[in-house]
Amino acid sequence: MKTVNKIFFLCAIFIAHVELCNSQIYKNEKPTSNNYSKVLKTTIPEIVMPLVNVDSLLLADSLSQINDTLKIFRFGVSLETDITFENNGQWELLPDSNRIWRIKIIATGAYFTNLIFEKYWLPEGARLFIYNNLDTLGAYSNANNKTYTKFAIGPVIGDNFTIEYFEPKNVDTLGQIKIIKIIYAYKNILKSFGSSGNCNSNVNCPLGDEWDDQKRAVAMILTNTYFRICTGCLVNQVVGADELQPYFLTAKHCVDDEDVNTWIFMFNYQSPNCNNINGPTYYTVSGSSLKAKKGTSDFALLQLDERPSPHYNVYYAGWSRGGIYNWPSSGTCIHHPRGDIKKISFEYNTLTSTSRFGIPFFPSSFWKVDDWDIGTTEPGSSGSPLFDHGKRVVGQLLGGYAACGNNKSDWFGEFGWSWNYGNSSDERLKDWLDPYDTDIGYMDGTNPCYNDIVLQNITINPANLFQPNNEMTIRATNNIIAAGNNTNVTIQSGSNVTFVAGNEITLLPGFSTELGAEFHAYIESSNCSSPTGQKMAHTLDSSSVNDSIHEKEINTSMLDNSSNENTFINIFPNPTSNYMVVQYQNTEQSVTSIYITKLDGQIVEYYMEKKSQPQGYNQYVLHLGKLVQGKYLLTIERNNKKETKKIIKTE
């Protein structure tokens, strides 16, 4: 067996077949016009949007919320427009035969704006920026093209901004955009942080210390039909790590009559500590598709159009179907009340299964929080996840009467009802979160899996790390490459950043760490999920790198790789705390035994359940709850061949 693990600092490198995992927004990338300031015109055309009667909108909102138990929150109003390259703006030909198009938009009095595109398609090499003296979003590129051509950008802070489009010469097809709406934010939700009730606790207060993983799954939603705020979270699936999809759970009443194709999902909008400090607003993903929804438990499952970039540091929350599997003895809600920075609320008593708002003769498909012990929920919290005592999602917020200063109740749609009480895949969760029909009752969360990561044009600073101790971990199963190709990756003073990769970490010219920054790199097994409580971080020096290589060689030296040429086993999730699925292809060579051993070869006991699977596969569900935490070897034998894989059992 040969194990090669490397961390490189290189002056140049040829990179082939590496997926570029950029974020949707390259924060801190400067508009292309900066490079041509001496030849471009100093004035550009302007579009002034109609004035908005803010007082009448605020009055309407106050009246509508008097008896509204559904906790949604309106923040803006739509201003119709029709902006294209053909009928607006100004084209300028550059000396190198490339060209730039620009236009300025003025929406007087808006706290921020979102842009809704009916058509967005850029050719390779083209770049789109939105900027003003307060903010820069971009560059957007052909990586943001979608099959349905819709797109959304925002939020853009301030009431005026410039749209800039750069198009290189000799493109095969000209770019196309059509902006049909400017969403005018008349509530200052992104600057008046702390606008929610004073009984709420910031998620990074000491009360939230044990929820560092789960809070990374939660995002604020900016809808673009009724311009409302909701909350939701990424959820894990019973699939292999490389099959994990960005499925996002929220409330059905948030998606009703909405075009989710143009929704904006804002991750990490939170204070880095217990104080009301404004969070970053640019960790966004634009667009989604609706996979399933049903009013019986008021759930909706979306698939984000783009996987959040590695430096978003997201988490896919675990879940429990509750009931006979695990009745929730407490409840914790992570949410964005009134569009505020992320908050956390606690109910320390056992949840009650009841009907919608307790209405008689309706099915008991909702968890009732009798009275929040710490915090509350408010408009904007709709769709937010309710976690049980095991830190697994058991529901999403419908609404209720709870508020700061009262002892009233809230209701959350039960995950167990959402699981399989629909008549088809568009009315239930099981088809999407358990596509192999393992029928497991609960599942832990996981970090996302990336095979190869290339980081470019990213500045990491304490102000945008949004985590306690200003920490961020970026993980890849294979390689991480930072900077290169005339780009920069800068870790600023006060930041604590860790790279974890299974094979190589390559730091190219343009990568830098400032004095006072803490940077770690760690070569770890290609399993991209970190066991709970195990911190995968080592300072970058020869001793720590050699230690990790030595440990890996010891732990894998017992593996029998005789059948590697014809690998047929798929195991997931791995690591796991309870269940593991072993899936294999039907072949003429039947499986004769499956067993688990400690690293010293001692066989351990577990319960195994066989489940048939169509389309040429068989599978077993292994119940590992009684195993102690640690590393094991799983072996499948078929006639004269066997295959062994390392598995990890967590708490």
Residue pairs with C-beta under 8 A, 6 or more apart in sequence:
1 553
1 556
1 557
1 559
1 561
3 549
3 552
3 553
3 556
4 503
5 503
5 504
5 523
5 545
5 548
5 549
5 552
6 503
6 504
6 505
6 523
7 504
7 505
7 506
7 507
7 521
7 523
7 540
7 545
8 504
8 505
8 506
8 507
9 507
10 506
10 507
10 508
10 509
11 508
11 509
12 508
12 509
13 481
13 484
13 506
13 508
15 454
15 481
15 484
18 452
18 454
18 479
18 481
19 450
19 451
19 452
19 453
19 454
20 143
20 454
20 456
21 309
21 310
21 450
21 452
21 453
21 454
21 455
22 143
22 309
22 454
22 456
22 457
23 283
23 308
23 309
23 311
23 312
23 458
24 140
24 144
24 284
24 285
24 286
24 306
24 309
25 137
25 138
25 140
25 282
25 284
26 138
26 139
26 456
26 457
26 458
27 136
27 282
27 458
27 459
27 464
28 136
28 457
28 458
28 459
29 129
29 136
29 138
29 139
29 457
30 136
31 129
31 131
31 136
31 138
31 164
32 100
32 127
32 129
32 139
32 164
32 166
33 40
33 100
33 102
33 164
33 166
36 94
36 95
36 100
39 94
39 95
40 92
40 100
41 90
41 92
44 89
44 90
44 102
44 103
44 104
44 162
45 88
45 89
45 90
45 103
45 104
46 103
46 104
46 105
46 106
47 81
47 83
47 88
47 103
47 104
47 105
47 106
48 106
48 108
49 79
49 81
49 105
49 106
49 107
49 108
49 182
49 184
50 79
51 108
51 109
52 77
52 79
52 107
52 109
52 110
52 184
52 186
54 109
54 186
57 77
57 186
58 186
58 187
61 74
65 379
68 379
68 399
69 357
69 399
69 400
69 401
70 253
70 382
70 398
70 399
71 377
71 378
71 379
71 380
71 381
71 382
71 397
71 399
71 400
72 228
72 229
72 230
72 253
72 254
72 379
72 380
72 382
73 228
73 229
73 230
73 338
73 339
73 378
73 379
73 380
73 382
74 187
74 226
74 227
74 228
74 229
75 185
75 186
75 187
75 189
75 222
75 227
75 228
75 229
75 339
76 114
76 183
76 184
76 185
76 186
76 187
76 227
77 183
77 184
77 186
77 227
78 116
78 181
78 182
78 183
78 184
78 224
78 227
79 107
79 181
79 182
79 183
79 184
80 180
80 181
81 179
81 180
81 181
81 182
82 178
82 179
82 180
83 89
83 103
83 105
83 163
83 177
83 178
83 179
84 176
84 177
84 178
84 179
85 91
85 101
85 165
85 174
85 175
85 176
85 177
88 103
89 101
89 102
89 103
89 163
90 101
90 102
90 103
91 99
91 100
91 101
92 99
92 100
92 101
92 102
93 99
94 100
96 169
97 169
98 166
98 167
98 168
98 169
99 166
99 167
99 169
100 164
100 165
100 166
100 167
101 164
101 165
101 167
102 162
102 163
102 164
102 165
103 162
103 163
104 160
104 161
104 162
104 163
105 113
105 160
105 161
105 162
105 163
105 182
106 159
106 160
107 113
107 159
107 160
107 182
107 184
108 159
109 159
109 186
110 158
110 159
110 184
110 185
110 186
111 157
111 158
111 159
111 185
111 186
111 187
111 188
111 189
111 190
111 191
112 154
112 155
112 156
112 157
112 158
112 185
112 190
113 154
113 155
113 156
113 159
113 161
113 182
113 183
113 184
113 185
114 152
114 153
114 154
114 155
114 156
114 182
114 183
114 185
114 222
114 224
114 264
115 130
115 152
115 153
115 154
115 156
115 163
115 179
115 181
115 182
115 183
116 150
116 152
116 179
116 180
116 181
116 182
116 183
116 224
116 262
117 149
117 150
117 151
117 152
117 153
117 177
117 178
117 179
117 180
117 262
118 149
118 150
118 178
118 179
118 180
119 149
119 150
119 176
119 177
119 178
120 144
120 145
120 146
120 149
120 150
120 151
120 176
120 177
120 178
121 142
121 145
121 149
121 175
121 176
121 177
122 128
122 140
122 141
122 142
122 144
122 145
122 175
123 142
123 167
123 171
123 172
123 173
123 174
123 175
124 142
124 171
124 172
125 142
125 167
125 168
125 171
126 141
126 142
126 165
126 166
126 167
126 168
126 171
126 175
127 138
127 139
127 140
127 141
127 165
127 166
128 138
128 139
128 140
128 141
128 163
128 164
128 165
128 166
128 177
129 136
129 137
129 138
129 139
129 140
129 162
129 163
129 164
129 165
129 166
130 136
130 137
130 138
130 153
130 156
130 161
130 162
130 163
130 164
131 137
131 138
131 161
131 162
131 164
132 156
132 157
132 158
132 160
132 161
132 162
133 158
134 157
134 158
135 156
135 157
135 158
135 161
137 153
137 154
137 156
137 282
138 164
140 153
144 151
144 286
144 306
146 261
146 287
146 305
148 261
150 259
150 261
150 262
150 287
151 262
151 286
151 287
152 224
152 262
152 263
152 264
152 286
152 287
153 286
154 183
154 222
154 264
154 284
155 185
155 190
155 222
155 264
155 266
155 281
157 190
157 191
157 281
163 179
165 175
165 177
167 174
167 175
181 224
183 222
183 224
183 227
187 339
188 195
189 195
189 229
189 338
189 339
189 340
190 269
190 278
190 281
190 339
191 278
193 271
193 276
193 277
193 278
193 279
193 340
193 341
194 276
194 340
194 341
195 338
195 339
195 340
196 337
196 338
196 340
196 343
196 378
196 380
197 337
197 376
197 378
197 403
197 404
197 405
198 404
199 374
199 375
199 376
199 404
199 405
200 337
200 340
200 343
200 345
200 375
200 376
200 378
200 404
201 207
201 208
201 274
201 343
201 344
201 345
201 374
201 375
202 208
202 270
202 271
202 273
202 274
202 275
202 276
202 341
202 342
202 343
202 344
203 211
203 215
203 270
203 271
203 334
203 341
203 342
203 343
203 344
204 215
204 270
204 271
204 272
204 273
204 274
204 467
204 468
205 273
205 274
205 344
206 274
207 344
207 346
207 374
208 215
208 344
209 468
210 391
211 332
211 334
211 344
211 387
211 391
212 467
212 468
213 315
213 317
213 391
213 445
213 532
214 233
214 315
214 317
214 332
214 334
214 385
214 387
214 391
214 445
215 270
215 334
215 342
215 344
216 267
216 268
216 313
216 314
216 315
217 233
217 234
217 235
217 314
217 315
217 316
217 317
217 385
217 445
218 231
218 232
218 233
218 267
218 317
218 334
218 335
218 336
218 342
218 384
218 385
219 231
219 232
219 233
219 234
219 248
219 265
219 266
219 267
219 269
219 285
220 229
220 230
220 231
220 265
220 266
220 269
220 336
220 339
220 342
220 380
221 229
221 230
221 231
221 232
221 250
221 254
221 263
221 264
221 265
221 266
221 383
222 229
222 263
222 264
222 265
222 266
223 229
223 230
223 254
223 258
223 263
224 258
224 259
224 262
224 263
224 264
225 257
225 258
225 259
226 257
226 258
228 254
229 336
229 338
229 339
229 379
229 380
230 250
230 251
230 254
230 380
230 382
230 383
231 250
231 334
231 335
231 336
231 380
231 381
231 382
231 383
231 384
231 385
231 397
232 248
232 249
232 250
232 251
232 254
232 265
232 302
232 383
232 384
232 385
232 396
233 248
233 249
233 250
233 317
233 334
233 384
233 385
233 393
234 246
234 247
234 248
234 249
234 308
234 314
234 315
234 316
234 317
235 247
235 248
235 249
235 301
235 316
235 317
235 319
235 393
235 433
236 244
236 316
236 317
236 318
236 319
236 433
236 443
236 444
236 445
236 446
236 573
237 243
237 244
237 245
237 247
237 316
237 432
237 433
237 434
237 435
238 433
238 434
238 435
238 436
238 438
238 440
238 443
238 572
238 573
238 579
238 581
239 245
239 435
239 436
239 572
239 573
240 570
240 571
240 572
241 446
241 449
241 477
241 527
241 528
241 529
241 572
241 573
241 574
242 449
242 451
243 572
244 316
244 446
244 448
244 449
245 303
245 432
246 285
246 303
246 304
246 306
246 307
246 308
247 291
247 301
247 302
247 303
247 304
247 432
247 433
248 265
248 288
248 301
248 302
248 303
248 304
249 299
249 300
249 301
249 302
249 383
249 385
249 393
249 396
249 429
250 299
250 300
250 302
250 382
250 383
250 396
251 298
251 299
251 300
251 382
251 383
251 396
251 397
251 398
251 413
252 293
252 294
252 295
252 298
252 299
252 300
252 413
253 298
253 382
253 398
253 399
254 300
254 382
254 383
255 290
255 293
255 300
255 302
260 287
260 288
260 289
260 290
260 302
261 287
261 288
261 289
261 305
262 286
262 287
263 286
263 287
263 288
263 302
264 284
264 285
264 286
265 284
265 285
265 286
265 288
265 304
266 281
266 283
266 284
267 283
267 284
267 285
267 308
267 312
267 314
268 279
268 280
268 283
268 312
268 313
268 466
269 279
269 280
269 281
269 283
269 336
269 341
269 342
269 466
270 279
270 341
270 342
270 466
271 277
271 278
271 279
271 341
271 342
271 466
272 279
272 462
272 465
272 466
272 467
272 468
272 470
273 468
276 341
277 341
278 341
279 341
279 342
279 466
280 463
280 464
280 466
282 464
283 308
283 312
283 466
285 304
285 305
285 306
285 308
286 305
286 306
287 304
287 305
287 306
288 302
288 303
288 304
288 305
289 302
289 303
289 305
290 300
290 301
290 302
291 301
291 302
291 303
291 425
291 426
291 432
292 299
292 300
292 301
292 422
292 425
292 426
292 427
292 428
292 429
292 431
292 432
293 299
293 300
293 301
293 426
293 427
294 418
294 421
294 422
294 427
294 428
296 363
296 365
296 417
296 421
297 365
297 366
297 395
297 413
297 414
297 415
297 417
297 418
297 421
298 356
298 366
298 396
298 398
298 413
299 396
299 413
299 415
299 418
299 429
300 383
301 429
301 432
301 433
307 448
308 314
308 448
310 448
310 450
310 453
310 455
310 474
310 475
310 476
311 455
311 458
311 460
311 472
311 474
313 467
313 472
313 473
313 474
314 448
315 445
315 446
315 447
315 448
316 445
316 446
316 447
316 448
317 385
317 387
317 392
317 393
317 445
318 390
318 391
318 392
318 393
318 442
318 443
318 444
318 445
318 446
319 392
319 393
319 394
319 415
319 433
319 442
319 443
320 326
320 328
320 388
320 390
320 392
320 393
320 394
320 415
320 441
320 442
320 443
321 415
321 416
321 419
321 441
321 442
322 328
322 353
322 367
322 388
322 394
322 395
322 414
322 415
322 416
323 353
323 416
324 441
325 416
325 441
325 442
326 388
326 390
326 392
326 441
326 442
327 350
327 351
328 350
328 351
328 367
328 386
328 388
328 389
328 394
329 350
329 351
329 388
329 389
330 346
330 347
330 348
330 349
330 350
330 351
330 388
330 389
331 346
331 347
331 351
331 367
331 369
331 386
331 387
331 388
331 394
331 412
332 344
332 345
332 346
332 347
332 386
332 387
332 388
332 391
333 344
333 345
333 369
333 375
333 377
333 381
333 384
333 385
333 386
333 387
333 397
333 410
333 412
334 342
334 343
334 344
334 384
334 385
334 387
335 342
335 343
335 344
335 345
335 377
335 380
335 381
335 384
335 397
336 342
336 343
336 380
336 381
336 384
337 343
337 376
337 377
337 378
337 379
337 380
337 381
338 378
338 379
338 380
339 380
340 380
343 375
344 375
345 372
345 374
345 375
345 376
345 377
346 372
346 373
346 374
346 375
347 369
347 370
347 371
347 372
347 373
348 373
349 370
349 373
351 367
351 368
351 369
351 388
351 394
352 367
352 368
352 370
353 364
353 366
353 367
353 368
353 414
354 364
354 366
354 367
354 368
354 411
355 361
355 362
355 363
355 364
355 365
355 366
356 362
356 365
356 366
356 398
356 411
357 398
357 399
357 400
357 411
358 368
358 409
358 411
363 417
365 413
365 414
365 417
365 421
366 395
366 398
366 411
366 412
366 413
366 414
367 386
367 394
367 395
367 411
367 412
367 413
367 414
368 409
368 410
368 411
369 386
369 400
369 402
369 409
369 410
369 411
369 412
370 409
371 402
371 407
371 408
371 409
372 402
372 410
376 402
376 403
376 404
377 384
377 397
377 400
377 402
377 410
378 403
381 397
382 397
382 398
382 399
383 396
383 397
384 396
384 397
385 393
385 395
385 396
386 393
386 394
386 395
386 396
386 397
386 412
387 393
387 394
388 394
390 442
391 445
392 442
392 443
392 444
392 445
393 415
394 412
394 414
394 415
394 416
395 412
395 413
395 414
395 415
396 412
396 413
396 415
397 410
397 411
397 412
398 410
398 411
398 412
398 413
399 410
399 411
400 408
400 409
400 410
400 411
401 408
401 409
401 410
402 408
402 409
402 410
415 429
418 428
418 429
419 428
419 429
419 430
420 428
420 429
420 430
421 427
421 428
422 428
425 431
425 432
430 437
434 440
436 581
436 583
436 613
436 617
436 619
437 611
437 613
438 579
438 581
438 611
438 619
438 621
439 611
439 621
440 578
440 579
440 621
442 578
443 573
443 578
443 579
444 532
444 573
444 576
444 577
444 578
444 650
446 529
446 573
447 475
447 528
447 529
447 530
448 475
448 528
449 475
449 477
449 528
449 529
450 475
450 476
450 477
450 528
451 476
451 477
451 478
452 476
452 478
452 479
452 480
452 481
453 474
453 476
453 479
453 480
453 481
453 501
454 481
454 482
454 484
455 474
455 480
455 481
455 482
455 483
455 489
456 482
456 483
456 484
456 485
456 487
456 488
456 489
457 487
457 488
457 489
458 488
458 489
458 490
459 488
459 489
459 490
459 492
460 472
460 489
460 490
460 491
460 492
460 495
460 497
461 492
461 493
461 494
461 495
462 470
462 492
462 493
462 494
462 495
465 471
465 472
465 495
465 496
469 496
470 494
470 495
470 496
471 496
471 497
471 498
472 495
472 496
472 497
472 498
473 497
473 498
473 499
473 500
473 530
473 536
473 537
474 480
474 497
474 498
474 499
474 500
475 500
475 501
475 528
475 530
475 536
476 499
476 500
476 501
476 502
476 528
477 501
477 502
477 526
477 527
477 528
478 501
478 502
478 503
478 504
478 526
479 501
479 503
479 504
479 505
479 506
480 499
480 501
480 504
480 505
480 506
481 506
481 508
482 489
482 499
482 505
482 506
482 507
482 508
482 511
483 489
483 507
483 508
483 509
483 510
483 511
484 508
484 509
484 510
485 508
486 510
487 510
488 510
488 511
488 512
489 510
489 511
489 512
490 511
490 512
490 513
490 514
491 497
491 512
491 513
491 514
491 517
491 519
492 514
492 517
493 514
493 515
493 516
493 517
494 516
494 517
495 517
495 518
496 517
496 518
496 520
497 517
497 518
497 519
497 520
498 519
498 520
498 521
498 522
498 536
498 537
499 505
499 519
499 520
499 521
499 522
500 521
500 522
500 524
500 530
500 536
500 537
501 521
501 522
501 523
501 524
502 523
502 524
502 525
502 526
502 527
502 528
503 523
503 526
504 523
505 521
505 523
513 519
519 540
520 537
520 538
520 539
520 540
521 538
521 540
521 545
522 536
522 537
522 538
522 544
522 548
523 545
523 548
523 549
523 552
524 536
524 548
524 552
525 552
525 555
525 646
527 574
527 575
527 646
527 648
529 573
529 574
529 575
530 536
531 575
531 629
531 648
531 650
532 577
532 650
532 651
533 651
538 544
538 545
538 547
538 548
555 599
555 631
555 646
556 646
558 599
558 601
558 633
558 644
559 633
559 644
559 645
559 646
560 635
560 642
560 643
560 644
561 644
562 641
562 642
562 643
563 641
563 642
563 643
564 643
566 641
567 643
568 584
568 585
568 587
568 643
569 582
569 583
569 584
569 636
569 643
569 645
570 581
570 582
570 583
570 584
571 580
571 581
571 582
571 583
571 634
571 645
571 647
572 580
572 581
572 583
573 579
573 580
573 581
574 580
574 647
574 648
575 647
575 648
575 649
575 650
576 624
576 647
576 648
576 649
576 650
577 624
577 625
577 649
577 650
577 651
578 623
578 624
578 625
579 621
579 622
579 623
579 624
580 621
580 622
580 624
580 634
580 647
581 619
581 620
581 621
581 622
582 594
582 619
582 620
582 621
582 622
582 634
582 636
583 613
583 617
583 618
583 619
584 591
584 617
584 618
584 619
584 636
585 616
585 617
586 616
586 617
586 618
587 638
589 638
589 639
589 641
590 638
590 639
591 618
591 636
591 637
591 638
592 637
592 638
592 639
593 635
593 636
593 637
594 608
594 620
594 622
594 634
594 635
594 636
594 637
595 603
595 634
595 635
596 603
596 604
596 606
596 622
596 624
596 627
596 632
596 633
596 634
596 635
596 647
597 603
597 604
597 632
597 633
597 635
598 604
598 630
598 632
598 633
599 631
599 632
599 633
604 627
604 632
605 626
606 622
606 623
606 624
606 626
606 627
607 622
607 623
608 620
608 621
608 622
608 623
609 620
609 621
609 623
610 618
610 619
610 620
611 618
611 619
611 620
611 621
612 618
612 619
613 619
622 634
624 649
627 649
628 649
629 649
629 650
629 651
630 648
630 649
631 646
631 647
631 648
631 649
632 646
632 647
632 648
632 649
633 644
633 645
633 646
633 647
634 644
634 645
634 646
634 647
635 642
635 643
635 644
636 642
636 643
